[in-house]
Structure formats: C-alpha cells, structure tokens
Amino acid sequence: MTSLQKAAAFLFIIGLEKAGKIMALMDSDEIKKVLNEFNKIAELSPTIQESVWQEFVELGYDTEMNPVEALWVLRQLFGGSKINDTLRRKFTLL
C-alpha cells in the first residue's frame, strides 16, 4: 500500500467521528487527496486493517490522542510534512 492508501485506510479504521475531527485540521489539498483514496476503498480485509493499525501504533498513535496529535502521527507517513501523493525516495551518498 502507498502512504496515501494507508492514510485513507487509517481514517476508515478509526471511524467517521474521529476521522472527521482530524480531517477538519487538514488543508483542502490534503483532504482532496485522502478523499480520493478513501473513495477507492471498497473493503479492507481484517489482515490489512491490522497491518495498517500496527503501523500507526508503531508511529506513536494512541486512541486517547487529540486530533492534532493524531494528524501529526498520520503525517509521519509523509516524512512529517503535509499529506501528498508523490513518492518520497531516500538517497544515500556513498
């Protein structure tokens, strides 16, 4: 899954109320990108849901977080910056 797909899956998993509060903090470009992926989600298998959930827990997500903190964790998929649909590549200098 791409980072954008994981972001959409995460918002799907946490439910409409929590996701709505997080999305209210996003800018319009971020919302468009996430909603575009969200609309493509027909079904998430329990295996995929567990995998996405575990990744967010590893990034520091906790169900008691406020929306600002949860958005910060979500943006960690994008290197801590705003949600985007471009690939980030890491290059190492030899």
KOLGUMI-644141 format. One line per field, with one value per atom (N, C-alpha, C, O): atom name; residue in three letters; x, y, z; residue number from 0. Coordinates in Angstrom, 1 decimal, padded with zeros to 4 digits. Example, Ala and Ser with C-alpha at 12.3 -4.5 7.8 and 13.67 -1.06 7.14 Angstrom:
at: c(N, CA, C, O, N, CA, C, O)
aa: c(ALA, ALA, ALA, ALA, SER, SER, SER, SER)
c1: c(013.2, 012.3, 013.2, 014.2, 012.8, 013.7, 012.9, 013.4)
c2: c(-005.7, -004.5, -003.3, -003.3, -002.2, -001.1, 000.0, 001.1)
c3: c(007.8, 007.8, 007.8, 008.5, 007.1, 007.1, 007.9, 008.0)
i: c(0, 0, 0, 0, 1, 1, 1, 1)
//
This chain:
at: c(N, CA, C, O, N, CA, C, O, N, CA, C, O, N, CA, C, O, N, CA, C, O, N, CA, C, O, N, CA, C, O, N, CA, C, O, N, CA, C, O, N, CA, C, O, N, CA, C, O, N, CA, C, O, N, CA, C, O, N, CA, C, O, N, CA, C, O, N, CA, C, O, N, CA, C, O, N, CA, C, O, N, CA, C, O, N, CA, C, O, N, CA, C, O, N, CA, C, O, N, CA, C, O, N, CA, C, O, N, CA, C, O, N, CA, C, O, N, CA, C, O, N, CA, C, O, N, CA, C, O, N, CA, C, O, N, CA, C, O, N, CA, C, O, N, CA, C, O, N, CA, C, O, N, CA, C, O, N, CA, C, O, N, CA, C, O, N, CA, C, O, N, CA, C, O, N, CA, C, O, N, CA, C, O, N, CA, C, O, N, CA, C, O, N, CA, C, O, N, CA, C, O, N, CA, C, O, N, CA, C, O, N, CA, C, O, N, CA, C, O, N, CA, C, O, N, CA, C, O, N, CA, C, O, N, CA, C, O, N, CA, C, O, N, CA, C, O, N, CA, C, O, N, CA, C, O, N, CA, C, O, N, CA, C, O, N, CA, C, O, N, CA, C, O, N, CA, C, O, N, CA, C, O, N, CA, C, O, N, CA, C, O, N, CA, C, O, N, CA, C, O, N, CA, C, O, N, CA, C, O, N, CA, C, O, N, CA, C, O, N, CA, C, O, N, CA, C, O, N, CA, C, O, N, CA, C, O, N, CA, C, O, N, CA, C, O, N, CA, C, O, N, CA, C, O, N, CA, C, O, N, CA, C, O, N, CA, C, O, N, CA, C, O, N, CA, C, O, N, CA, C, O, N, CA, C, O, N, CA, C, O, N, CA, C, O, N, CA, C, O, N, CA, C, O, N, CA, C, O, N, CA, C, O, N, CA, C, O, N, CA, C, O)
aa: c(MET, MET, MET, MET, THR, THR, THR, THR, SER, SER, SER, SER, LEU, LEU, LEU, LEU, GLN, GLN, GLN, GLN, LYS, LYS, LYS, LYS, ALA, ALA, ALA, ALA, ALA, ALA, ALA, ALA, ALA, ALA, ALA, ALA, PHE, PHE, PHE, PHE, LEU, LEU, LEU, LEU, PHE, PHE, PHE, PHE, ILE, ILE, ILE, ILE, ILE, ILE, ILE, ILE, GLY, GLY, GLY, GLY, LEU, LEU, LEU, LEU, GLU, GLU, GLU, GLU, LYS, LYS, LYS, LYS, ALA, ALA, ALA, ALA, GLY, GLY, GLY, GLY, LYS, LYS, LYS, LYS, ILE, ILE, ILE, ILE, MET, MET, MET, MET, ALA, ALA, ALA, ALA, LEU, LEU, LEU, LEU, MET, MET, MET, MET, ASP, ASP, ASP, ASP, SER, SER, SER, SER, ASP, ASP, ASP, ASP, GLU, GLU, GLU, GLU, ILE, ILE, ILE, ILE, LYS, LYS, LYS, LYS, LYS, LYS, LYS, LYS, VAL, VAL, VAL, VAL, LEU, LEU, LEU, LEU, ASN, ASN, ASN, ASN, GLU, GLU, GLU, GLU, PHE, PHE, PHE, PHE, ASN, ASN, ASN, ASN, LYS, LYS, LYS, LYS, ILE, ILE, ILE, ILE, ALA, ALA, ALA, ALA, GLU, GLU, GLU, GLU, LEU, LEU, LEU, LEU, SER, SER, SER, SER, PRO, PRO, PRO, PRO, THR, THR, THR, THR, ILE, ILE, ILE, ILE, GLN, GLN, GLN, GLN, GLU, GLU, GLU, GLU, SER, SER, SER, SER, VAL, VAL, VAL, VAL, TRP, TRP, TRP, TRP, GLN, GLN, GLN, GLN, GLU, GLU, GLU, GLU, PHE, PHE, PHE, PHE, VAL, VAL, VAL, VAL, GLU, GLU, GLU, GLU, LEU, LEU, LEU, LEU, GLY, GLY, GLY, GLY, TYR, TYR, TYR, TYR, ASP, ASP, ASP, ASP, THR, THR, THR, THR, GLU, GLU, GLU, GLU, MET, MET, MET, MET, ASN, ASN, ASN, ASN, PRO, PRO, PRO, PRO, VAL, VAL, VAL, VAL, GLU, GLU, GLU, GLU, ALA, ALA, ALA, ALA, LEU, LEU, LEU, LEU, TRP, TRP, TRP, TRP, VAL, VAL, VAL, VAL, LEU, LEU, LEU, LEU, ARG, ARG, ARG, ARG, GLN, GLN, GLN, GLN, LEU, LEU, LEU, LEU, PHE, PHE, PHE, PHE, GLY, GLY, GLY, GLY, GLY, GLY, GLY, GLY, SER, SER, SER, SER, LYS, LYS, LYS, LYS, ILE, ILE, ILE, ILE, ASN, ASN, ASN, ASN, ASP, ASP, ASP, ASP, THR, THR, THR, THR, LEU, LEU, LEU, LEU, ARG, ARG, ARG, ARG, ARG, ARG, ARG, ARG, LYS, LYS, LYS, LYS, PHE, PHE, PHE, PHE, THR, THR, THR, THR, LEU, LEU, LEU, LEU, LEU, LEU, LEU, LEU)
c1: c(000.8, 000.0, 000.9, 002.0, 000.4, 001.1, 000.8, -000.1, 001.6, 001.3, 000.0, -000.7, -000.4, -001.7, -002.9, -003.9, -002.7, -003.7, -003.7, -004.8, -002.6, -002.6, -003.3, -004.0, -003.0, -003.7, -005.2, -005.9, -005.7, -007.1, -007.6, -008.7, -006.9, -007.3, -007.4, -008.3, -006.4, -006.4, -007.6, -008.2, -007.9, -009.1, -010.4, -011.3, -010.4, -011.6, -011.7, -012.8, -010.5, -010.5, -010.9, -011.7, -010.5, -010.8, -012.2, -012.7, -012.9, -014.3, -014.6, -013.7, -015.8, -016.2, -016.0, -015.6, -016.4, -016.3, -014.8, -014.5, -013.9, -012.5, -011.9, -011.1, -012.2, -011.6, -012.0, -011.2, -013.3, -013.8, -013.1, -012.8, -012.8, -012.0, -010.6, -010.1, -010.0, -008.6, -008.6, -007.8, -009.6, -009.7, -010.0, -009.6, -010.7, -011.0, -009.7, -009.8, -008.6, -007.4, -006.5, -005.5, -006.9, -006.1, -006.4, -007.5, -005.5, -005.8, -006.6, -006.7, -007.2, -008.1, -007.4, -008.0, -006.1, -005.4, -005.2, -005.4, -004.9, -004.7, -006.1, -006.1, -007.1, -008.5, -008.8, -009.3, -008.6, -008.9, -008.1, -008.7, -006.9, -006.0, -006.5, -006.6, -006.8, -007.2, -008.6, -008.8, -009.5, -010.9, -010.9, -011.6, -010.0, -009.8, -009.5, -010.0, -008.5, -008.2, -009.3, -009.5, -009.9, -010.9, -012.1, -012.6, -012.4, -013.5, -013.1, -014.1, -011.9, -011.5, -011.5, -011.5, -011.7, -011.7, -013.1, -014.1, -013.2, -014.5, -014.6, -015.6, -013.5, -013.4, -012.0, -011.1, -011.8, -010.5, -010.6, -011.3, -009.8, -009.7, -009.2, -008.5, -009.6, -009.1, -007.6, -007.0, -007.0, -005.5, -004.9, -003.9, -005.5, -005.0, -005.2, -004.4, -006.4, -006.7, -005.7, -005.3, -005.4, -004.5, -003.1, -002.4, -002.7, -001.4, -001.3, -000.3, -002.3, -002.3, -002.3, -001.6, -003.2, -003.3, -001.9, -001.5, -001.3, 000.0, 001.1, 001.9, 001.0, 002.0, 001.7, 002.7, 000.5, 000.2, 000.5, 001.0, 000.3, 000.7, 002.3, 002.8, 003.0, 004.4, 004.9, 006.0, 004.1, 004.4, 004.1, 004.4, 003.4, 003.1, 001.6, 001.3, 000.7, -000.7, -001.2, -000.9, -002.1, -002.8, -004.2, -004.5, -005.2, -006.6, -007.0, -008.1, -006.2, -006.5, -006.0, -006.2, -005.3, -004.7, -005.8, -006.9, -005.5, -006.5, -006.2, -005.2, -007.1, -007.0, -005.7, -005.2, -005.2, -003.9, -002.8, -001.9, -002.7, -001.7, -001.8, -000.9, -003.1, -003.3, -002.9, -002.4, -003.2, -002.8, -001.2, -000.7, -000.6, 000.9, 001.4, 002.3, 000.8, 001.2, 000.9, 001.7, -000.3, -000.6, 000.4, 000.8, 000.8, 001.8, 003.2, 004.0, 003.4, 004.7, 004.9, 006.0, 003.8, 003.9, 004.5, 005.0, 004.4, 004.9, 006.1, 006.3, 006.9, 008.1, 007.8, 008.7, 006.6, 006.3, 005.7, 005.4, 005.6, 005.1, 003.6, 003.1, 003.0, 001.6, 001.4, 002.4, 000.2, -000.1, 000.0, -000.6, 000.6, 000.8, 000.8, 000.8, 000.7, 000.6, 001.9, 001.9, 003.0, 004.2, 005.1, 005.0, 005.9, 006.7, 007.9, 008.5, 008.2, 009.4, 010.5, 010.3, 011.7, 012.7, 013.9, 014.2, 014.5, 015.7, 016.9, 017.0, 017.9, 019.1, 020.2, 020.3, 021.1, 022.3, 023.5, 023.7, 024.3, 025.6, 026.7, 026.8, 027.4, 028.4, 029.7, 030.8)
c2: c(-001.2, 000.0, 001.3, 001.3, 002.3, 003.5, 004.3, 003.9, 005.3, 006.0, 006.7, 006.8, 007.1, 007.8, 006.8, 007.1, 005.6, 004.5, 004.1, 003.9, 004.1, 003.8, 004.9, 004.6, 006.1, 007.3, 007.1, 007.3, 006.8, 006.7, 005.5, 005.6, 004.4, 003.2, 003.5, 003.0, 004.2, 004.6, 005.4, 005.1, 006.4, 007.2, 006.3, 006.6, 005.4, 004.5, 003.6, 003.4, 003.1, 002.2, 002.9, 002.4, 004.2, 004.9, 005.4, 005.8, 005.4, 005.8, 007.3, 008.1, 007.5, 008.8, 009.9, 011.0, 009.8, 010.9, 011.3, 012.5, 010.4, 010.7, 011.2, 012.2, 010.5, 010.9, 012.3, 013.1, 012.6, 014.0, 015.1, 016.1, 014.8, 015.8, 016.0, 017.1, 014.9, 015.0, 015.7, 016.6, 015.4, 016.0, 017.5, 018.2, 017.9, 019.3, 020.1, 021.4, 019.5, 020.2, 020.2, 020.9, 019.4, 019.3, 020.5, 021.1, 020.8, 021.8, 021.1, 019.9, 021.9, 021.4, 020.4, 019.5, 020.7, 019.8, 018.4, 017.4, 018.4, 017.1, 016.4, 015.2, 017.1, 016.4, 015.8, 014.7, 016.5, 016.0, 014.7, 013.7, 014.7, 013.5, 012.3, 011.2, 012.6, 011.5, 011.0, 009.8, 011.9, 011.5, 010.7, 009.8, 011.1, 010.4, 008.9, 008.0, 008.7, 007.3, 006.6, 005.5, 007.4, 006.9, 006.4, 005.3, 007.1, 006.6, 005.3, 004.7, 005.0, 003.8, 002.6, 001.4, 002.8, 001.7, 001.1, 001.7, -000.1, -000.8, -001.7, -001.8, -002.3, -003.2, -003.3, -003.4, -003.4, -003.6, -004.9, -005.1, -005.9, -007.1, -006.9, -006.0, -007.8, -007.8, -007.8, -007.1, -008.5, -008.6, -007.2, -006.7, -006.5, -005.2, -004.2, -003.4, -004.3, -003.4, -003.5, -002.5, -004.7, -005.0, -004.5, -003.9, -004.7, -004.2, -002.7, -002.2, -002.0, -000.6, -000.1, 000.8, -000.7, -000.3, -000.4, 000.5, -001.5, -001.8, -000.7, -000.3, -000.4, 000.6, 002.0, 002.7, 002.3, 003.6, 003.5, 004.5, 002.4, 002.3, 002.4, 003.1, 001.8, 001.9, 003.4, 003.8, 004.1, 005.5, 006.4, 007.6, 005.8, 006.5, 006.8, 007.5, 006.3, 006.6, 005.9, 004.7, 006.6, 006.1, 006.6, 007.7, 005.7, 006.1, 007.3, 007.8, 007.6, 008.8, 010.1, 011.1, 010.1, 011.3, 012.2, 011.8, 013.5, 014.5, 014.6, 014.1, 015.2, 015.3, 015.9, 015.4, 016.9, 017.5, 016.5, 016.3, 015.7, 014.7, 013.6, 013.1, 013.2, 012.1, 012.5, 011.7, 013.8, 014.3, 014.3, 013.9, 014.6, 014.6, 013.2, 013.0, 012.2, 010.8, 010.4, 009.8, 010.8, 010.5, 011.1, 010.4, 012.3, 012.9, 012.3, 012.6, 011.5, 010.8, 009.9, 009.5, 009.4, 008.6, 009.4, 008.8, 010.7, 011.6, 012.4, 013.5, 011.8, 012.4, 013.6, 014.5, 013.7, 014.7, 016.0, 017.0, 015.9, 017.1, 016.8, 015.7, 017.7, 017.5, 016.3, 015.8, 015.8, 014.6, 014.9, 015.9, 014.0, 014.2, 012.9, 011.8, 012.9, 011.7, 011.5, 010.7, 012.1, 011.9, 010.9, 010.8, 010.2, 009.2, 009.9, 010.8, 009.6, 010.1, 009.0, 007.9, 009.4, 008.5, 009.0, 010.1, 008.0, 008.4, 007.9, 006.8, 008.8, 008.6, 008.6, 009.5, 007.7, 007.8, 008.1, 007.5, 008.9, 009.2, 008.3, 008.0, 007.8, 006.8, 007.5, 006.9)
c3: c(000.0, 000.0, 000.0, 000.6, -000.7, -000.6, 000.7, 001.4, 001.0, 002.2, 002.1, 003.2, 001.0, 000.8, 001.1, 001.7, 000.6, 000.8, 002.3, 002.8, 002.9, 004.4, 005.2, 006.1, 004.8, 005.5, 005.3, 006.3, 004.2, 003.9, 004.7, 005.4, 004.7, 005.5, 007.0, 007.6, 007.5, 008.9, 009.3, 010.3, 008.5, 008.7, 008.7, 009.4, 007.8, 007.7, 008.9, 009.5, 009.4, 010.6, 011.8, 012.6, 012.0, 013.3, 013.3, 014.4, 012.2, 012.2, 011.8, 011.9, 011.5, 010.9, 011.9, 011.5, 013.2, 014.1, 014.3, 014.2, 014.6, 014.8, 013.6, 013.6, 012.5, 011.2, 010.8, 010.3, 011.0, 010.7, 011.5, 010.9, 012.7, 013.5, 013.0, 013.1, 012.6, 012.1, 010.7, 010.5, 009.9, 008.5, 008.6, 007.7, 009.7, 009.8, 010.0, 009.8, 010.4, 010.6, 009.3, 009.3, 008.3, 007.1, 006.1, 006.2, 005.2, 004.2, 003.1, 003.0, 002.2, 001.2, 000.3, -000.2, 000.0, -000.9, -000.3, -000.9, 001.0, 001.7, 001.7, 001.5, 002.0, 002.1, 000.7, 000.7, -000.4, -001.7, -002.0, -002.5, -001.6, -001.9, -001.0, -001.5, 000.2, 001.1, 000.7, 000.6, 000.4, 000.0, -001.3, -001.5, -002.2, -003.5, -003.2, -003.8, -002.3, -001.9, -001.1, -001.3, -000.2, 000.6, -000.2, 000.1, -001.3, -002.2, -002.9, -003.4, -003.0, -003.7, -002.8, -003.3, -001.5, -000.6, -000.6, -000.1, -001.1, -001.2, 000.1, 000.7, 000.4, 001.6, 002.0, 001.2, 003.3, 003.9, 004.7, 005.6, 004.3, 005.0, 006.4, 006.7, 007.3, 008.7, 008.7, 009.6, 007.8, 007.8, 007.4, 008.1, 006.4, 006.0, 007.2, 007.5, 007.8, 008.9, 010.0, 010.5, 010.3, 011.4, 011.1, 011.9, 009.8, 009.4, 009.4, 009.9, 008.9, 009.0, 010.4, 010.8, 011.2, 012.6, 013.3, 014.1, 013.1, 013.8, 013.3, 014.2, 012.1, 011.6, 012.3, 012.7, 012.5, 013.1, 014.6, 015.2, 015.2, 016.6, 016.7, 017.7, 015.8, 015.8, 015.6, 016.0, 014.8, 014.6, 015.8, 015.9, 016.8, 018.0, 018.3, 019.2, 017.4, 017.6, 018.8, 019.1, 019.5, 020.7, 020.6, 020.2, 021.0, 020.8, 021.7, 021.5, 022.7, 023.5, 023.0, 023.6, 021.9, 021.3, 020.9, 020.5, 020.9, 020.4, 018.9, 018.4, 018.1, 016.7, 016.2, 015.1, 016.8, 016.4, 016.5, 015.6, 017.6, 017.8, 016.8, 016.2, 016.5, 015.6, 014.2, 013.4, 013.8, 012.5, 012.4, 011.3, 013.5, 013.5, 013.2, 012.4, 013.8, 013.6, 012.1, 011.5, 011.6, 010.2, 009.3, 008.3, 009.5, 008.6, 008.7, 007.8, 009.7, 009.8, 008.6, 008.2, 008.0, 006.8, 005.6, 004.7, 005.7, 004.7, 005.1, 004.6, 006.0, 006.4, 007.3, 007.5, 007.9, 008.9, 008.2, 008.8, 006.8, 006.1, 005.7, 006.1, 005.0, 004.6, 003.8, 003.1, 003.8, 003.0, 001.5, 001.1, 000.8, -000.6, -001.3, -000.7, -002.6, -003.4, -004.2, -005.2, -003.9, -004.6, -003.8, -002.6, -004.5, -003.9, -003.3, -003.9, -002.1, -001.4, -001.5, -001.1, -002.0, -002.1, -001.3, -001.3, -000.6, 000.2, -000.6, -001.1, -000.7, -001.4, -000.3, 000.5, -000.4, 000.5, -000.4, -001.5, 000.1, -000.5, -000.1, 001.1, -001.0, -000.7, -000.6, -000.4)
i: c(0, 0, 0, 0, 1, 1, 1, 1, 2, 2, 2, 2, 3, 3, 3, 3, 4, 4, 4, 4, 5, 5, 5, 5, 6, 6, 6, 6, 7, 7, 7, 7, 8, 8, 8, 8, 9, 9, 9, 9, 10, 10, 10, 10, 11, 11, 11, 11, 12, 12, 12, 12, 13, 13, 13, 13, 14, 14, 14, 14, 15, 15, 15, 15, 16, 16, 16, 16, 17, 17, 17, 17, 18, 18, 18, 18, 19, 19, 19, 19, 20, 20, 20, 20, 21, 21, 21, 21, 22, 22, 22, 22, 23, 23, 23, 23, 24, 24, 24, 24, 25, 25, 25, 25, 26, 26, 26, 26, 27, 27, 27, 27, 28, 28, 28, 28, 29, 29, 29, 29, 30, 30, 30, 30, 31, 31, 31, 31, 32, 32, 32, 32, 33, 33, 33, 33, 34, 34, 34, 34, 35, 35, 35, 35, 36, 36, 36, 36, 37, 37, 37, 37, 38, 38, 38, 38, 39, 39, 39, 39, 40, 40, 40, 40, 41, 41, 41, 41, 42, 42, 42, 42, 43, 43, 43, 43, 44, 44, 44, 44, 45, 45, 45, 45, 46, 46, 46, 46, 47, 47, 47, 47, 48, 48, 48, 48, 49, 49, 49, 49, 50, 50, 50, 50, 51, 51, 51, 51, 52, 52, 52, 52, 53, 53, 53, 53, 54, 54, 54, 54, 55, 55, 55, 55, 56, 56, 56, 56, 57, 57, 57, 57, 58, 58, 58, 58, 59, 59, 59, 59, 60, 60, 60, 60, 61, 61, 61, 61, 62, 62, 62, 62, 63, 63, 63, 63, 64, 64, 64, 64, 65, 65, 65, 65, 66, 66, 66, 66, 67, 67, 67, 67, 68, 68, 68, 68, 69, 69, 69, 69, 70, 70, 70, 70, 71, 71, 71, 71, 72, 72, 72, 72, 73, 73, 73, 73, 74, 74, 74, 74, 75, 75, 75, 75, 76, 76, 76, 76, 77, 77, 77, 77, 78, 78, 78, 78, 79, 79, 79, 79, 80, 80, 80, 80, 81, 81, 81, 81, 82, 82, 82, 82, 83, 83, 83, 83, 84, 84, 84, 84, 85, 85, 85, 85, 86, 86, 86, 86, 87, 87, 87, 87, 88, 88, 88, 88, 89, 89, 89, 89, 90, 90, 90, 90, 91, 91, 91, 91, 92, 92, 92, 92, 93, 93, 93, 93)
//
